[in-house]
């Protein structure tokens, strides 16, 4: 079994815990000097004879990282300004981009290229792809929180909170550019005891099953103890098969660790406080989870694809916050996985925003680097995983030279390009550094 790696640190907290969506804008003051160092450790997964692995006797392959990646500036180009933007996805079969608003609306950005110059043209379509604003609660951390498309682009899956605050996962059939509102099929409803910590990200995994994150239900310190309860859907990432039965709209995905065991059949990973954003590396199948902390620490965890990308993993909340024992936490029911990286609430940092691993051919120096942010500090982080773990604060260059506002979310399109979504509604693409003219260098 894996052993939790606990590294003693004495670090101060600048902010009380944020839960992701309560941040209106990032502080504009400069980052202070001498910020305490980031703690980076390499997690190991619990041994499980039933885990689906190709060869668990071999070490995880390590990317051949460009040694200069940490000095590569992150260049951002604004593509749209959309109030309340919260998520962005591409869709198979089209170059168009899809952007969701927290209020319950999904928009389409028409994307084309000039036949004469090859220049990209982007325009916001006049009609919404989906509008469920009359069905969505938007207080606190509620709203339309995430969405994704099936691999063929014909179905849309939306994660939201309804007017009662219940987390809802809904499927819609897609036409050429719009969802059929009348085709709505509710897959799951999970009651939320508090209005915060709803999680809400949704992705198809490399195995073709649908993964959905749910926070611990809210309230400081996990008062209901859902994090360490694998039998509770809250505080977990769920994994489901979309095949319906006579009595249900889905089935727990085959191979889920708690089928026939002490736990909920849908649970894949537990011990989470609020996994607001997670993602899969499209090349390695690694699962990256950014879990929002309580008072002191934020954590980012990589679960390698070749060892089951987290099957049955317990990420420790509320026994641990980051690598530290959480005050008042009860002993864990099983051994837990250490985060790959933890960082403290110093220098305006307060709430991790998970992103994506770079697999964009236009950004070769960043290949294999995981990009994330913090909803208060306006920084972008780069994480190198594998045998050597590195965490770096990246230089960011915006097209208007303004500092980043609070980063609410990241997105990825069908071409593998990565996008940054700020609290002020700015949606930007991570682009290759511009070429210098000969007389510039």
Order of alpha helices (4+ residues) and beta strands (2+ residues): beta-beta-beta-beta-beta-beta-beta-beta-beta-beta-beta-beta-beta-beta-beta-beta-beta-beta-beta-beta-beta-beta-beta-beta-beta-beta-beta-beta-beta-beta
